[in-house]
């Protein structure tokens, strides 16, 4: 169940950024410049559907949004920490393995 919650390319990075507090779409784009806007929108929508992220829309022009982790999203923090630590450990055991090769 926990792994299904964080599935999808870029999902863990979006969650990581939101662990520090609410962020707008533009702020997320700045923090994850290699992540295409379309994919970011899709990931945020999926995380909302999974009940991990809530969205607050503020009135005005342009409309501003703020994305915040829900209690369920914050509960994933220990899992994300362990996933990153395990990934670093795997890379340390075999530095010849490139990061992209892990996902082939």
Residue pairs with C-beta under 8 A, 6 or more apart in sequence:
2 76
2 79
5 50
5 52
5 72
5 76
6 12
6 15
6 76
6 79
6 80
6 83
8 43
8 46
9 39
10 32
10 35
10 39
10 40
10 43
11 43
11 46
11 47
12 80
12 83
13 32
13 35
14 28
14 32
14 35
14 40
14 43
14 44
14 47
15 47
15 52
15 69
15 73
15 76
15 80
16 80
17 23
17 28
17 31
17 32
18 28
18 53
18 67
18 68
18 69
18 73
19 69
19 74
19 77
19 80
21 68
22 56
22 66
22 67
22 68
23 31
23 66
23 67
24 64
24 65
24 66
24 67
25 40
25 41
25 44
25 65
25 67
28 35
28 40
28 44
28 67
29 35
29 37
29 40
32 40
44 53
44 55
44 67
47 53
47 73
48 54
48 55
50 72
51 70
51 72
52 69
52 70
52 72
52 73
52 76
53 67
53 68
53 69
53 70
53 73
54 67
54 68
54 69
54 70
55 65
55 66
55 67
55 68
56 65
56 66
56 68
57 63
57 64
57 65
58 64
58 65
58 66
87 102
90 97
90 102
91 97
91 99
